[in-house]
Structures are given as C-alpha cells and as structure tokens.
Amino acid sequence: MDWLRRHAWQLLLGMTALIAVVGLNPVKEGIHEDPSVPLAFTGMTADQLQSDNPGTFRLIDVQARFGGLDLIVIGILLSAILATAFRRNERWAWWAMWMLPLWGAAVSATILRTGLVDGEAPPSPLLTGPAIAGLSSALLVITAPRFFRRAALPASVNGPSAEA
C-alpha cells in the first residue's frame, strides 16, 4: 500500500495524459471518431445523419471536435497540476484533482439524463466515465494522508523556550 501511495500520482498522470491524447482523435475525425455516440443518441450512423440533414450534421461534427479540444485542455491542465503542486503535496492540488472523478461521473450522468435510443448499445463514454471516476477517486483517497499530515509547529508556537 505504501508503494501505491507513493506512486499514485504517476497513475493519475497516466490517466490525465491519456485523456489529452484521446482528445486528438475527435479533433481530427469529428463525429466519425466514435460510432457508438451517434448510434446511441439518434439510432443513426454519422453518415446517415450527414445525408439526412447536412446542416445539423455539421453542427454535431464541430461540437465533437470542440469536445476533443476540451479533452486535450482538461488532460494538460490536470497533468500540470499533478506534475507540479500535487507532487509537492500541496493540499489545494489534491482538492483540485477531485475534478477528475467529478468530471467522469458528470459525463455518465449527462448521458443517462439525456437518454439513449432503445436497442442501441451504450456509447463508450458511458463506460469510460465511471471507470475514470472510480479509479481516480480510489487513487485520491489512497494519497490523502500525504496531504493532511500535521506540520510541525515552530518553536515559538510550541510554548516558551528553555532560555526564557
């Protein structure tokens, strides 16, 4: 457990770096990047959406590309926190990293709230969201003792010195 506590930040860094890298594909491919998403929400493939309504397809496609940019930014920012302040055991960084599991859970909640087309498989984010939320929460809980140790008090706060 001690090994895991010491190296959990590296596992979190791997997750956040992977999120940034995964974001490159939707930037490049748009709505075609993950065929499970249009099928789950519309019951149609990306090509069917494009032929049915080119204007709506274009809007959805650009939103998918923006989503990829969001993944890149989220991954880079959280990686920067991990590589700097989190490694130095700065408490604010531990609290800030809770955005990762909250984000993973929010993705899943949004998908469930939106609803899926009957008979279609769930989109991949409905599976990866809870995985990110669960694993990152566990790693953050494991690292908590590093961030909440009592700091040694200065001598003047401990009481009168022997010289007085």
C-alpha positions as CSV (number, residue, x, y, z in Angstrom):
1,M,0.0,0.0,0.0
2,D,2.9,2.3,0.7
3,W,4.2,1.8,-2.8
4,L,0.8,2.7,-4.2
5,R,0.6,5.8,-2.1
6,R,4.0,7.0,-3.3
7,H,3.3,6.3,-7.0
8,A,-0.5,7.0,-7.2
9,W,0.4,10.4,-8.7
10,Q,2.1,8.7,-11.6
11,L,-1.0,6.5,-12.3
12,L,-3.2,9.7,-12.2
13,L,-0.7,11.4,-14.5
14,G,-1.0,8.5,-16.9
15,M,-4.8,8.9,-16.9
16,T,-4.7,12.6,-17.5
17,A,-2.1,12.4,-20.2
18,L,-4.2,9.7,-21.9
19,I,-7.2,11.9,-21.8
20,A,-5.3,14.6,-23.6
21,V,-4.0,12.1,-26.2
22,V,-7.5,10.7,-26.7
23,G,-8.8,14.2,-27.4
24,L,-6.7,14.3,-30.6
25,N,-8.8,11.8,-32.4
26,P,-12.2,13.7,-32.2
27,V,-10.4,16.9,-33.2
28,K,-9.2,15.1,-36.3
29,E,-12.2,12.8,-37.0
30,G,-15.2,14.8,-35.6
31,I,-18.4,12.8,-35.2
32,H,-16.9,9.9,-37.0
33,E,-14.4,9.3,-34.2
34,D,-16.7,7.2,-32.0
35,P,-19.5,5.4,-34.0
36,S,-21.2,4.4,-30.7
37,V,-22.1,8.0,-29.9
38,P,-24.4,9.0,-32.8
39,L,-25.9,5.5,-32.8
40,A,-26.7,5.6,-29.1
41,F,-28.3,9.0,-29.2
42,T,-30.0,9.0,-32.6
43,G,-30.1,5.4,-33.8
44,M,-28.3,6.6,-36.9
45,T,-24.7,6.4,-38.1
46,A,-22.7,9.6,-38.7
47,D,-23.1,9.0,-42.5
48,Q,-26.8,8.6,-42.2
49,L,-27.0,11.9,-40.2
50,Q,-25.0,13.7,-42.8
51,S,-27.2,12.5,-45.7
52,D,-30.4,13.2,-43.7
53,N,-29.5,16.8,-42.7
54,P,-26.1,18.2,-43.7
55,G,-26.6,21.4,-41.6
56,T,-27.4,19.5,-38.4
57,F,-24.6,17.0,-39.1
58,R,-22.1,19.9,-39.5
59,L,-23.2,21.4,-36.1
60,I,-22.8,18.0,-34.4
61,D,-19.5,17.4,-36.1
62,V,-18.0,20.7,-35.0
63,Q,-19.3,20.0,-31.4
64,A,-17.5,16.7,-31.4
65,R,-14.3,18.5,-32.5
66,F,-14.7,21.0,-29.7
67,G,-15.2,18.1,-27.3
68,G,-11.8,16.8,-28.4
69,L,-10.2,20.2,-27.7
70,D,-11.9,20.1,-24.3
71,L,-10.3,16.7,-23.6
72,I,-6.9,18.0,-24.6
73,V,-7.2,21.0,-22.3
74,I,-8.5,19.0,-19.4
75,G,-5.8,16.4,-19.7
76,I,-3.0,19.0,-20.0
77,L,-4.2,21.2,-17.1
78,L,-4.7,18.2,-14.7
79,S,-1.3,16.8,-15.8
80,A,0.3,20.1,-15.0
81,I,-1.2,20.1,-11.5
82,L,-0.1,16.5,-10.9
83,A,3.5,17.1,-12.2
84,T,4.0,20.2,-10.0
85,A,1.9,21.0,-6.9
86,F,0.5,17.5,-6.4
87,R,4.0,16.1,-6.3
88,R,4.9,18.7,-3.7
89,N,2.0,17.6,-1.6
90,E,0.2,21.0,-1.8
91,R,-3.2,20.5,-0.4
92,W,-5.0,22.7,-3.0
93,A,-3.7,20.3,-5.7
94,W,-5.3,17.3,-4.0
95,W,-8.6,19.1,-3.9
96,A,-8.3,20.3,-7.5
97,M,-7.7,16.8,-8.7
98,W,-11.2,15.8,-7.5
99,M,-12.4,17.5,-10.7
100,L,-11.2,14.3,-12.5
101,P,-13.7,11.9,-10.8
102,L,-16.4,14.5,-10.7
103,W,-16.0,15.0,-14.5
104,G,-16.1,11.3,-15.1
105,A,-19.3,10.9,-13.1
106,A,-20.8,14.0,-14.8
107,V,-20.2,12.6,-18.2
108,S,-22.1,9.4,-17.3
109,A,-24.9,11.3,-15.5
110,T,-25.4,13.6,-18.5
111,I,-25.6,10.6,-20.9
112,L,-28.1,8.8,-18.6
113,R,-30.1,12.0,-18.2
114,T,-30.2,12.6,-22.0
115,G,-31.4,9.1,-22.7
116,L,-30.4,6.6,-25.3
117,V,-32.2,5.1,-28.3
118,D,-33.9,1.8,-27.4
119,G,-32.0,-1.2,-28.6
120,E,-28.7,0.6,-29.2
121,A,-25.5,-0.2,-27.3
122,P,-24.4,2.4,-24.8
123,P,-21.9,4.9,-26.1
124,S,-18.3,4.3,-24.9
125,P,-18.2,7.4,-22.6
126,L,-20.9,5.7,-20.5
127,L,-18.3,3.1,-19.7
128,T,-15.2,5.2,-19.5
129,G,-16.8,7.9,-17.4
130,P,-17.4,5.6,-14.4
131,A,-14.0,3.9,-14.9
132,I,-12.3,7.3,-14.7
133,A,-14.4,8.4,-11.7
134,G,-13.8,5.2,-9.8
135,L,-10.1,4.7,-10.4
136,S,-9.2,8.4,-9.8
137,S,-11.3,8.5,-6.6
138,A,-9.6,5.5,-5.3
139,L,-6.1,6.9,-6.0
140,L,-7.0,10.2,-4.5
141,V,-8.3,8.6,-1.3
142,I,-5.1,6.5,-1.1
143,T,-3.0,9.6,-1.4
144,A,-4.9,11.7,1.1
145,P,-2.6,11.0,4.1
146,R,0.2,12.8,2.3
147,F,-1.8,16.0,2.1
148,F,-3.3,16.0,5.5
149,R,-0.3,15.4,7.8
150,R,0.1,17.8,10.7
151,A,3.0,20.1,10.0
152,A,5.5,20.6,12.8
153,L,4.8,23.8,14.7
154,P,7.6,26.4,15.0
155,A,9.3,26.5,18.5
156,S,7.7,29.8,19.4
157,V,4.2,28.3,19.0
158,N,5.1,25.2,21.0
159,G,5.5,27.2,24.1
160,P,8.2,29.1,25.9
161,S,11.7,28.1,25.2
162,A,14.1,26.9,27.9
163,E,16.1,30.1,27.6
164,A,13.3,32.4,28.9
